Amino acid sequence: MRNQHLPTTRALQTFEAAARLASFSAAAAELNLTQGAVSHQIGELEKVLDCKLFDRRGRTVELNATGETYLKFVRDALQALRLGGQAVDPVDATTKTLTVSVSPNFAGKWLVPRLGEFLTTQPDIDLRISASMRHIDFATDDVDVAVRHGTGDWPDLNVTRLSDEWIFPVISPMLLANNQINEPQDLMAFTLLHDQDPDKWQQWFEQFELNVSDEGPVFDQTAYAIDAAVAGQGIALARSQLVTLDLASKRLIAPLQHRNRAPFSYWIVWPRSSPKEDRIRRFSNWLLDAAKTG
């Protein structure tokens, strides 16, 4: 680094956003800057470092190898600054707030219906639920703990398995009242409800050497397909954790015994260093207990 001046925090935040979004224009929108301002900040940062961080290809940008290396240090630095601010801010240090990031599917079908127990038993925690399909970045997002659906391969975070999942068809008892489902091929007599994975039903039937068309309503969230099944609009191919309460209440039934292991599980994740460690642990323990009891 030829220039001994340290980069500004603004430059580091701008670089992190541009790297994460792979776009100067998207970074500008997120940071409420002009695209020219983002380009200027990145240019100034590259001047301080005396190296290029991005490869420019027309209107697109992509981190080069140097940028990939630098990004790890920038994220650690921004996280350290955020934690430092929390440590010295007396208001933040005593706040009861715990912000949790979850997917809309998990929020609607699993977490929210069970929250009453947590709120009753942990009244000193002011819980904030943020539902998003995006895996948040703890270094830049104001989130304390998250429940993620994936493989659990996040080496820079504390990771605890919440639950495995199984995939199987579900149907409303009222839709099944005048029909029989004894074999997989019997499902084909009903409307199949699809989520954002258009091949899921086809893969299910292929294991029984059956072919099925892709006809039927398509929902951009699995939870919506499950709710449509509850309403008697067809059969949904559901993930077990998202239908636990619907099965327990008899709003849905699983007409076949066959179940497939889902490729992903649910995981509780949080930063390795957090001033809210105690609250995170308490919330995490409650999640684990709730998952065991169903």
ZIDA-V303921 format. One record per residue. PSI is psi in whole degrees, 0 to 359 (* if undefined). OMEGA is omega in radians with two decimals (NA if undefined). D_LAST is the distance of its C-alpha to the last C-alpha in Angstrom with 1 decimal. Layout:
PSI:OMEGA:D_LAST ; PSI:OMEGA:D_LAST
This chain:
102:-3.04:55.6 ; 318:3.14:59.2 ; 128:-3.09:58.5 ; 355:3.12:57.4 ; 137:3.09:55.8 ; 148:3.08:52.0 ; 154:3.08:50.2 ; 157:3.08:49.1 ; 321:3.10:45.5 ; 318:3.13:45.9 ; 319:3.14:47.0 ; 318:3.10:44.1 ; 320:3.14:41.6 ; 316:3.11:43.4 ; 315:-3.12:43.5 ; 316:-3.14:39.7 ; 316:3.14:39.0 ; 322:3.13:41.5 ; 317:-3.11:40.2 ; 321:-3.08:36.6 ; 350:-3.12:37.5 ; 38:-3.09:40.4 ; 128:3.05:42.5 ; 322:-3.12:45.0 ; 319:3.11:44.7 ; 321:3.09:40.9 ; 321:3.12:41.3 ; 317:3.14:43.9 ; 319:-3.12:41.7 ; 321:-3.06:38.8 ; 1:-3.12:41.3 ; 45:3.08:43.4 ; 169:2.98:46.5 ; 159:3.11:49.0 ; 325:3.10:48.8 ; 323:3.12:52.2 ; 322:3.09:50.9 ; 313:3.12:48.1 ; 319:3.14:50.7 ; 315:-3.13:52.9 ; 316:3.13:50.3 ; 318:3.11:49.4 ; 317:3.12:53.2 ; 321:3.12:53.8 ; 316:3.11:51.0 ; 328:3.11:52.5 ; 318:3.12:55.9 ; 318:-3.10:54.8 ; 343:-3.11:53.2 ; 43:3.08:56.1 ; 161:3.09:53.9 ; 139:-3.14:52.1 ; 337:-3.11:48.3 ; 150:2.90:47.9 ; 123:3.14:49.5 ; 126:3.09:50.8 ; 90:-3.08:51.0 ; 240:-3.12:52.4 ; 357:-3.12:49.8 ; 155:3.08:46.9 ; 150:-3.14:46.2 ; 134:3.10:44.5 ; 135:2.99:44.0 ; 182:-3.08:46.4 ; 321:3.11:46.0 ; 318:3.11:47.4 ; 320:3.11:45.0 ; 316:3.13:42.0 ; 314:-3.09:43.1 ; 326:-3.09:43.9 ; 322:-3.13:40.6 ; 319:-3.14:38.7 ; 324:3.14:41.0 ; 317:3.13:40.9 ; 319:3.09:37.1 ; 319:-3.12:37.2 ; 316:3.14:40.1 ; 321:3.08:38.4 ; 318:3.12:35.2 ; 320:3.11:37.5 ; 320:3.14:39.4 ; 316:3.12:36.3 ; 323:3.10:35.1 ; 319:3.10:38.6 ; 321:3.11:38.8 ; 324:-3.09:35.7 ; 326:-3.07:37.2 ; 351:3.14:40.5 ; 109:-3.07:39.4 ; 330:3.12:39.0 ; 313:-3.12:37.1 ; 327:-3.10:34.5 ; 333:-3.09:34.3 ; 359:-3.10:33.3 ; 150:-3.14:31.2 ; 358:-3.00:27.7 ; 137:2.98:26.5 ; 115:-3.09:23.7 ; 126:-3.04:23.6 ; 129:3.08:20.5 ; 128:3.11:21.0 ; 165:3.05:18.3 ; 155:3.08:18.9 ; 322:3.12:19.2 ; 310:-3.11:16.6 ; 322:3.14:13.9 ; 309:-3.03:15.3 ; 322:-3.00:15.4 ; 344:-3.11:12.3 ; 304:-2.95:9.7 ; 304:-3.01:11.5 ; 316:3.14:13.9 ; 340:-3.09:11.9 ; 353:-2.97:10.1 ; 335:-3.10:13.4 ; 319:-3.14:14.9 ; 316:-3.14:13.4 ; 315:-3.11:14.7 ; 329:3.13:18.0 ; 319:-3.05:18.5 ; 343:-3.13:18.0 ; 63:-3.05:19.8 ; 344:-3.12:22.7 ; 358:3.11:25.0 ; 123:3.10:23.2 ; 97:-3.00:24.3 ; 135:3.06:21.5 ; 124:-3.11:22.8 ; 126:3.10:20.7 ; 112:-3.09:22.7 ; 121:-3.14:21.5 ; 145:3.07:23.6 ; 343:-3.08:23.6 ; 136:2.98:25.9 ; 113:-3.05:25.1 ; 160:3.08:26.7 ; 112:-3.08:29.4 ; 338:-3.13:28.9 ; 334:-3.04:32.7 ; 337:-3.12:33.6 ; 145:-3.11:30.6 ; 68:-3.10:29.8 ; 141:-3.08:26.2 ; 323:-3.08:24.8 ; 153:-3.11:21.5 ; 154:2.94:19.7 ; 117:-3.08:16.7 ; 150:3.06:18.3 ; 114:-3.08:17.7 ; 207:-3.07:20.2 ; 348:-3.09:21.6 ; 9:-3.08:21.4 ; 76:3.08:25.2 ; 81:-2.97:26.1 ; 341:-3.10:28.5 ; 4:-3.06:29.7 ; 159:2.89:26.3 ; 130:-3.04:23.9 ; 127:3.09:21.0 ; 128:3.12:17.7 ; 127:3.08:15.2 ; 311:-3.12:11.8 ; 149:2.94:10.4 ; 173:3.13:12.3 ; 155:3.09:12.4 ; 150:-3.11:13.8 ; 131:-3.12:16.2 ; 158:3.14:17.0 ; 146:3.05:18.7 ; 150:-3.07:17.2 ; 152:3.10:19.5 ; 138:3.09:20.0 ; 327:-3.13:20.9 ; 331:3.10:24.0 ; 331:-3.11:25.2 ; 351:-2.98:24.7 ; 318:-3.07:26.5 ; 20:-3.09:29.9 ; 164:3.11:29.0 ; 137:3.00:27.9 ; 103:3.14:25.8 ; 333:-3.10:26.5 ; 159:3.13:27.4 ; 323:-3.12:26.6 ; 339:3.11:30.0 ; 337:3.12:29.0 ; 333:-3.03:26.8 ; 351:3.10:30.0 ; 353:-3.08:31.2 ; 163:3.01:28.7 ; 129:3.13:28.6 ; 128:-3.12:26.6 ; 127:-3.05:24.8 ; 149:2.99:25.2 ; 204:-3.03:23.8 ; 351:3.08:25.7 ; 97:-3.02:25.8 ; 343:-3.08:28.6 ; 0:-3.02:28.6 ; 314:-3.14:25.0 ; 318:-3.14:25.8 ; 318:3.12:29.1 ; 324:3.11:27.5 ; 313:-3.09:25.0 ; 331:-3.11:28.1 ; 330:3.13:30.3 ; 342:3.07:28.5 ; 13:-3.14:29.7 ; 42:3.10:33.1 ; 148:3.07:32.7 ; 144:-3.12:33.8 ; 148:3.10:32.5 ; 166:3.12:34.0 ; 20:3.13:32.3 ; 155:3.14:33.0 ; 158:-3.12:30.5 ; 146:3.13:29.3 ; 130:-3.14:28.1 ; 144:-3.09:25.7 ; 359:3.04:25.7 ; 139:3.10:22.0 ; 325:-3.13:19.2 ; 324:-3.14:17.5 ; 322:3.09:20.8 ; 321:3.11:21.0 ; 317:3.12:17.6 ; 324:3.08:19.0 ; 323:3.08:22.2 ; 319:3.08:20.5 ; 323:-3.13:19.0 ; 0:3.09:22.6 ; 24:-3.09:23.9 ; 355:3.13:25.8 ; 194:3.14:24.9 ; 134:3.09:22.5 ; 147:3.01:20.3 ; 104:-2.89:19.4 ; 157:2.96:15.9 ; 138:-2.95:13.7 ; 316:-3.08:10.3 ; 337:-3.11:8.4 ; 350:-3.11:10.8 ; 9:-3.10:10.2 ; 312:-3.10:6.6 ; 324:3.11:7.9 ; 324:3.09:11.2 ; 319:-3.12:10.5 ; 326:-3.11:8.9 ; 0:-3.13:12.0 ; 16:3.02:14.3 ; 334:3.07:15.7 ; 156:3.00:15.4 ; 156:3.05:15.7 ; 105:-2.99:16.0 ; 343:-3.13:19.6 ; 150:3.14:20.1 ; 337:-3.04:18.6 ; 132:3.11:19.8 ; 144:3.09:17.5 ; 140:3.06:18.9 ; 128:3.13:17.7 ; 148:-3.11:17.6 ; 339:-3.10:20.4 ; 159:3.05:18.5 ; 172:3.02:15.4 ; 139:-3.09:14.1 ; 144:3.01:16.0 ; 126:-3.09:16.8 ; 146:3.06:20.6 ; 164:-3.10:23.3 ; 154:3.14:27.1 ; 337:3.10:28.5 ; 122:-3.13:30.4 ; 136:3.08:29.2 ; 350:-3.13:30.6 ; 27:-3.07:27.1 ; 317:-3.10:25.7 ; 314:3.14:24.6 ; 322:3.10:22.7 ; 316:-3.14:21.1 ; 318:-3.14:20.0 ; 318:3.11:18.5 ; 319:3.13:16.5 ; 316:3.13:15.5 ; 322:3.10:14.4 ; 317:3.09:12.3 ; 314:-3.11:10.6 ; 318:3.10:10.1 ; 319:-3.14:8.8 ; 323:3.13:6.2 ; 326:3.14:5.2 ; 323:-3.09:5.5 ; 347:3.06:3.8 ; *:NA:0.0
